[in-house]
Amino acid sequence: MIEVLTANTPNGKKITIMLEEIKFKYKITKINIQKEEQFNPKFRALSPFSKIPVIIDHDNKTSLFESGAILMYLGEKSGKFYQEKNKHLINQWLMGQMAYIGPMLGQHHQFHHYNSGKSNWGEERYFKISKSIYKDLDERLKNSKFLAGEYSIADIATFPWIARHEWHDIGLKKFKNLSRWYKEISKREAVIKGFDLLKRDEKIPSI
Ligand SMILES: N[C@@H](CCC(=O)N[C@@H](CS)C(=O)NCC(=O)O)C(=O)O
């Protein structure tokens, strides 16, 4: 059984979506990051940067932090959405999400959604980068059904970030291929269930 120590954020949702996709038994342990529970020594012993998500695999007493590493682990353990023959291509898009898409859209959330008007420089900078991320993904998805060909952990990692599109104010529907990808993933039963991490009937934002 997999225990997920998590919060209801894009990085948290990646893991519950994956667990629903691979149909593993799991339980959620909520970490209230607003109440700074991520800094509790017991949690920090599992997550040295004090970040969610973390998993504990109770079958073999393994724990892991970093959502990308967790997705790779679950992909290997289940044999799903991380196809051996396609691994390098998947890794490329997964790393792009981890190192670029997530951190940059995360800054856009901070400067534009939560703190608009506090720093014009910051707001403009991350708005511009976020728009170019939409454009780059749209271009990729013009030639490929999913980011790494077949549906994979790279899409699972990227989807919850694009699902914050209403915060981004970029206009997802202007990006035809990215919209097609978003709509297709939004319809997956496992994605609908895993996105609703707190099981409060949270709906995936439509376009
Ligand atoms: N690269 C990490 C990022 C994790 C991360 O930034 N988690 C945020 C929530 S989405 C967090 O735990 N924030 C609490 C804090 O920064 O104090 C991953 O993908 O797992």
The ligand as a Gaussian input file, in Angstrom:
#p B3LYP/6-31G(d) Opt

LIG

0 1
 N       10.169000      19.860000      -7.044000
 C        9.242000      19.523000      -5.992000
 C        8.436000      20.744000      -5.640000
 C        7.489000      20.465000      -4.520000
 C        6.817000      21.729000      -4.009000
 O        7.188000      22.850000      -4.387000
 N        5.824000      21.540000      -3.171000
 C        5.132000      22.669000      -2.593000
 C        3.629000      22.534000      -2.811000
 S        3.259000      22.397000      -4.546000
 C        5.394000      22.714000      -1.095000
 O        5.506000      21.691000      -0.468000
 N        5.466000      23.923000      -0.557000
 C        5.669000      24.129000       0.836000
 C        6.779000      25.106000       1.101000
 O        7.434000      25.538000       0.134000
 O        6.992000      25.453000       2.262000
 C        8.339000      18.375000      -6.473000
 O        7.967000      18.405000      -7.638000
 O        8.006000      17.496000      -5.676000

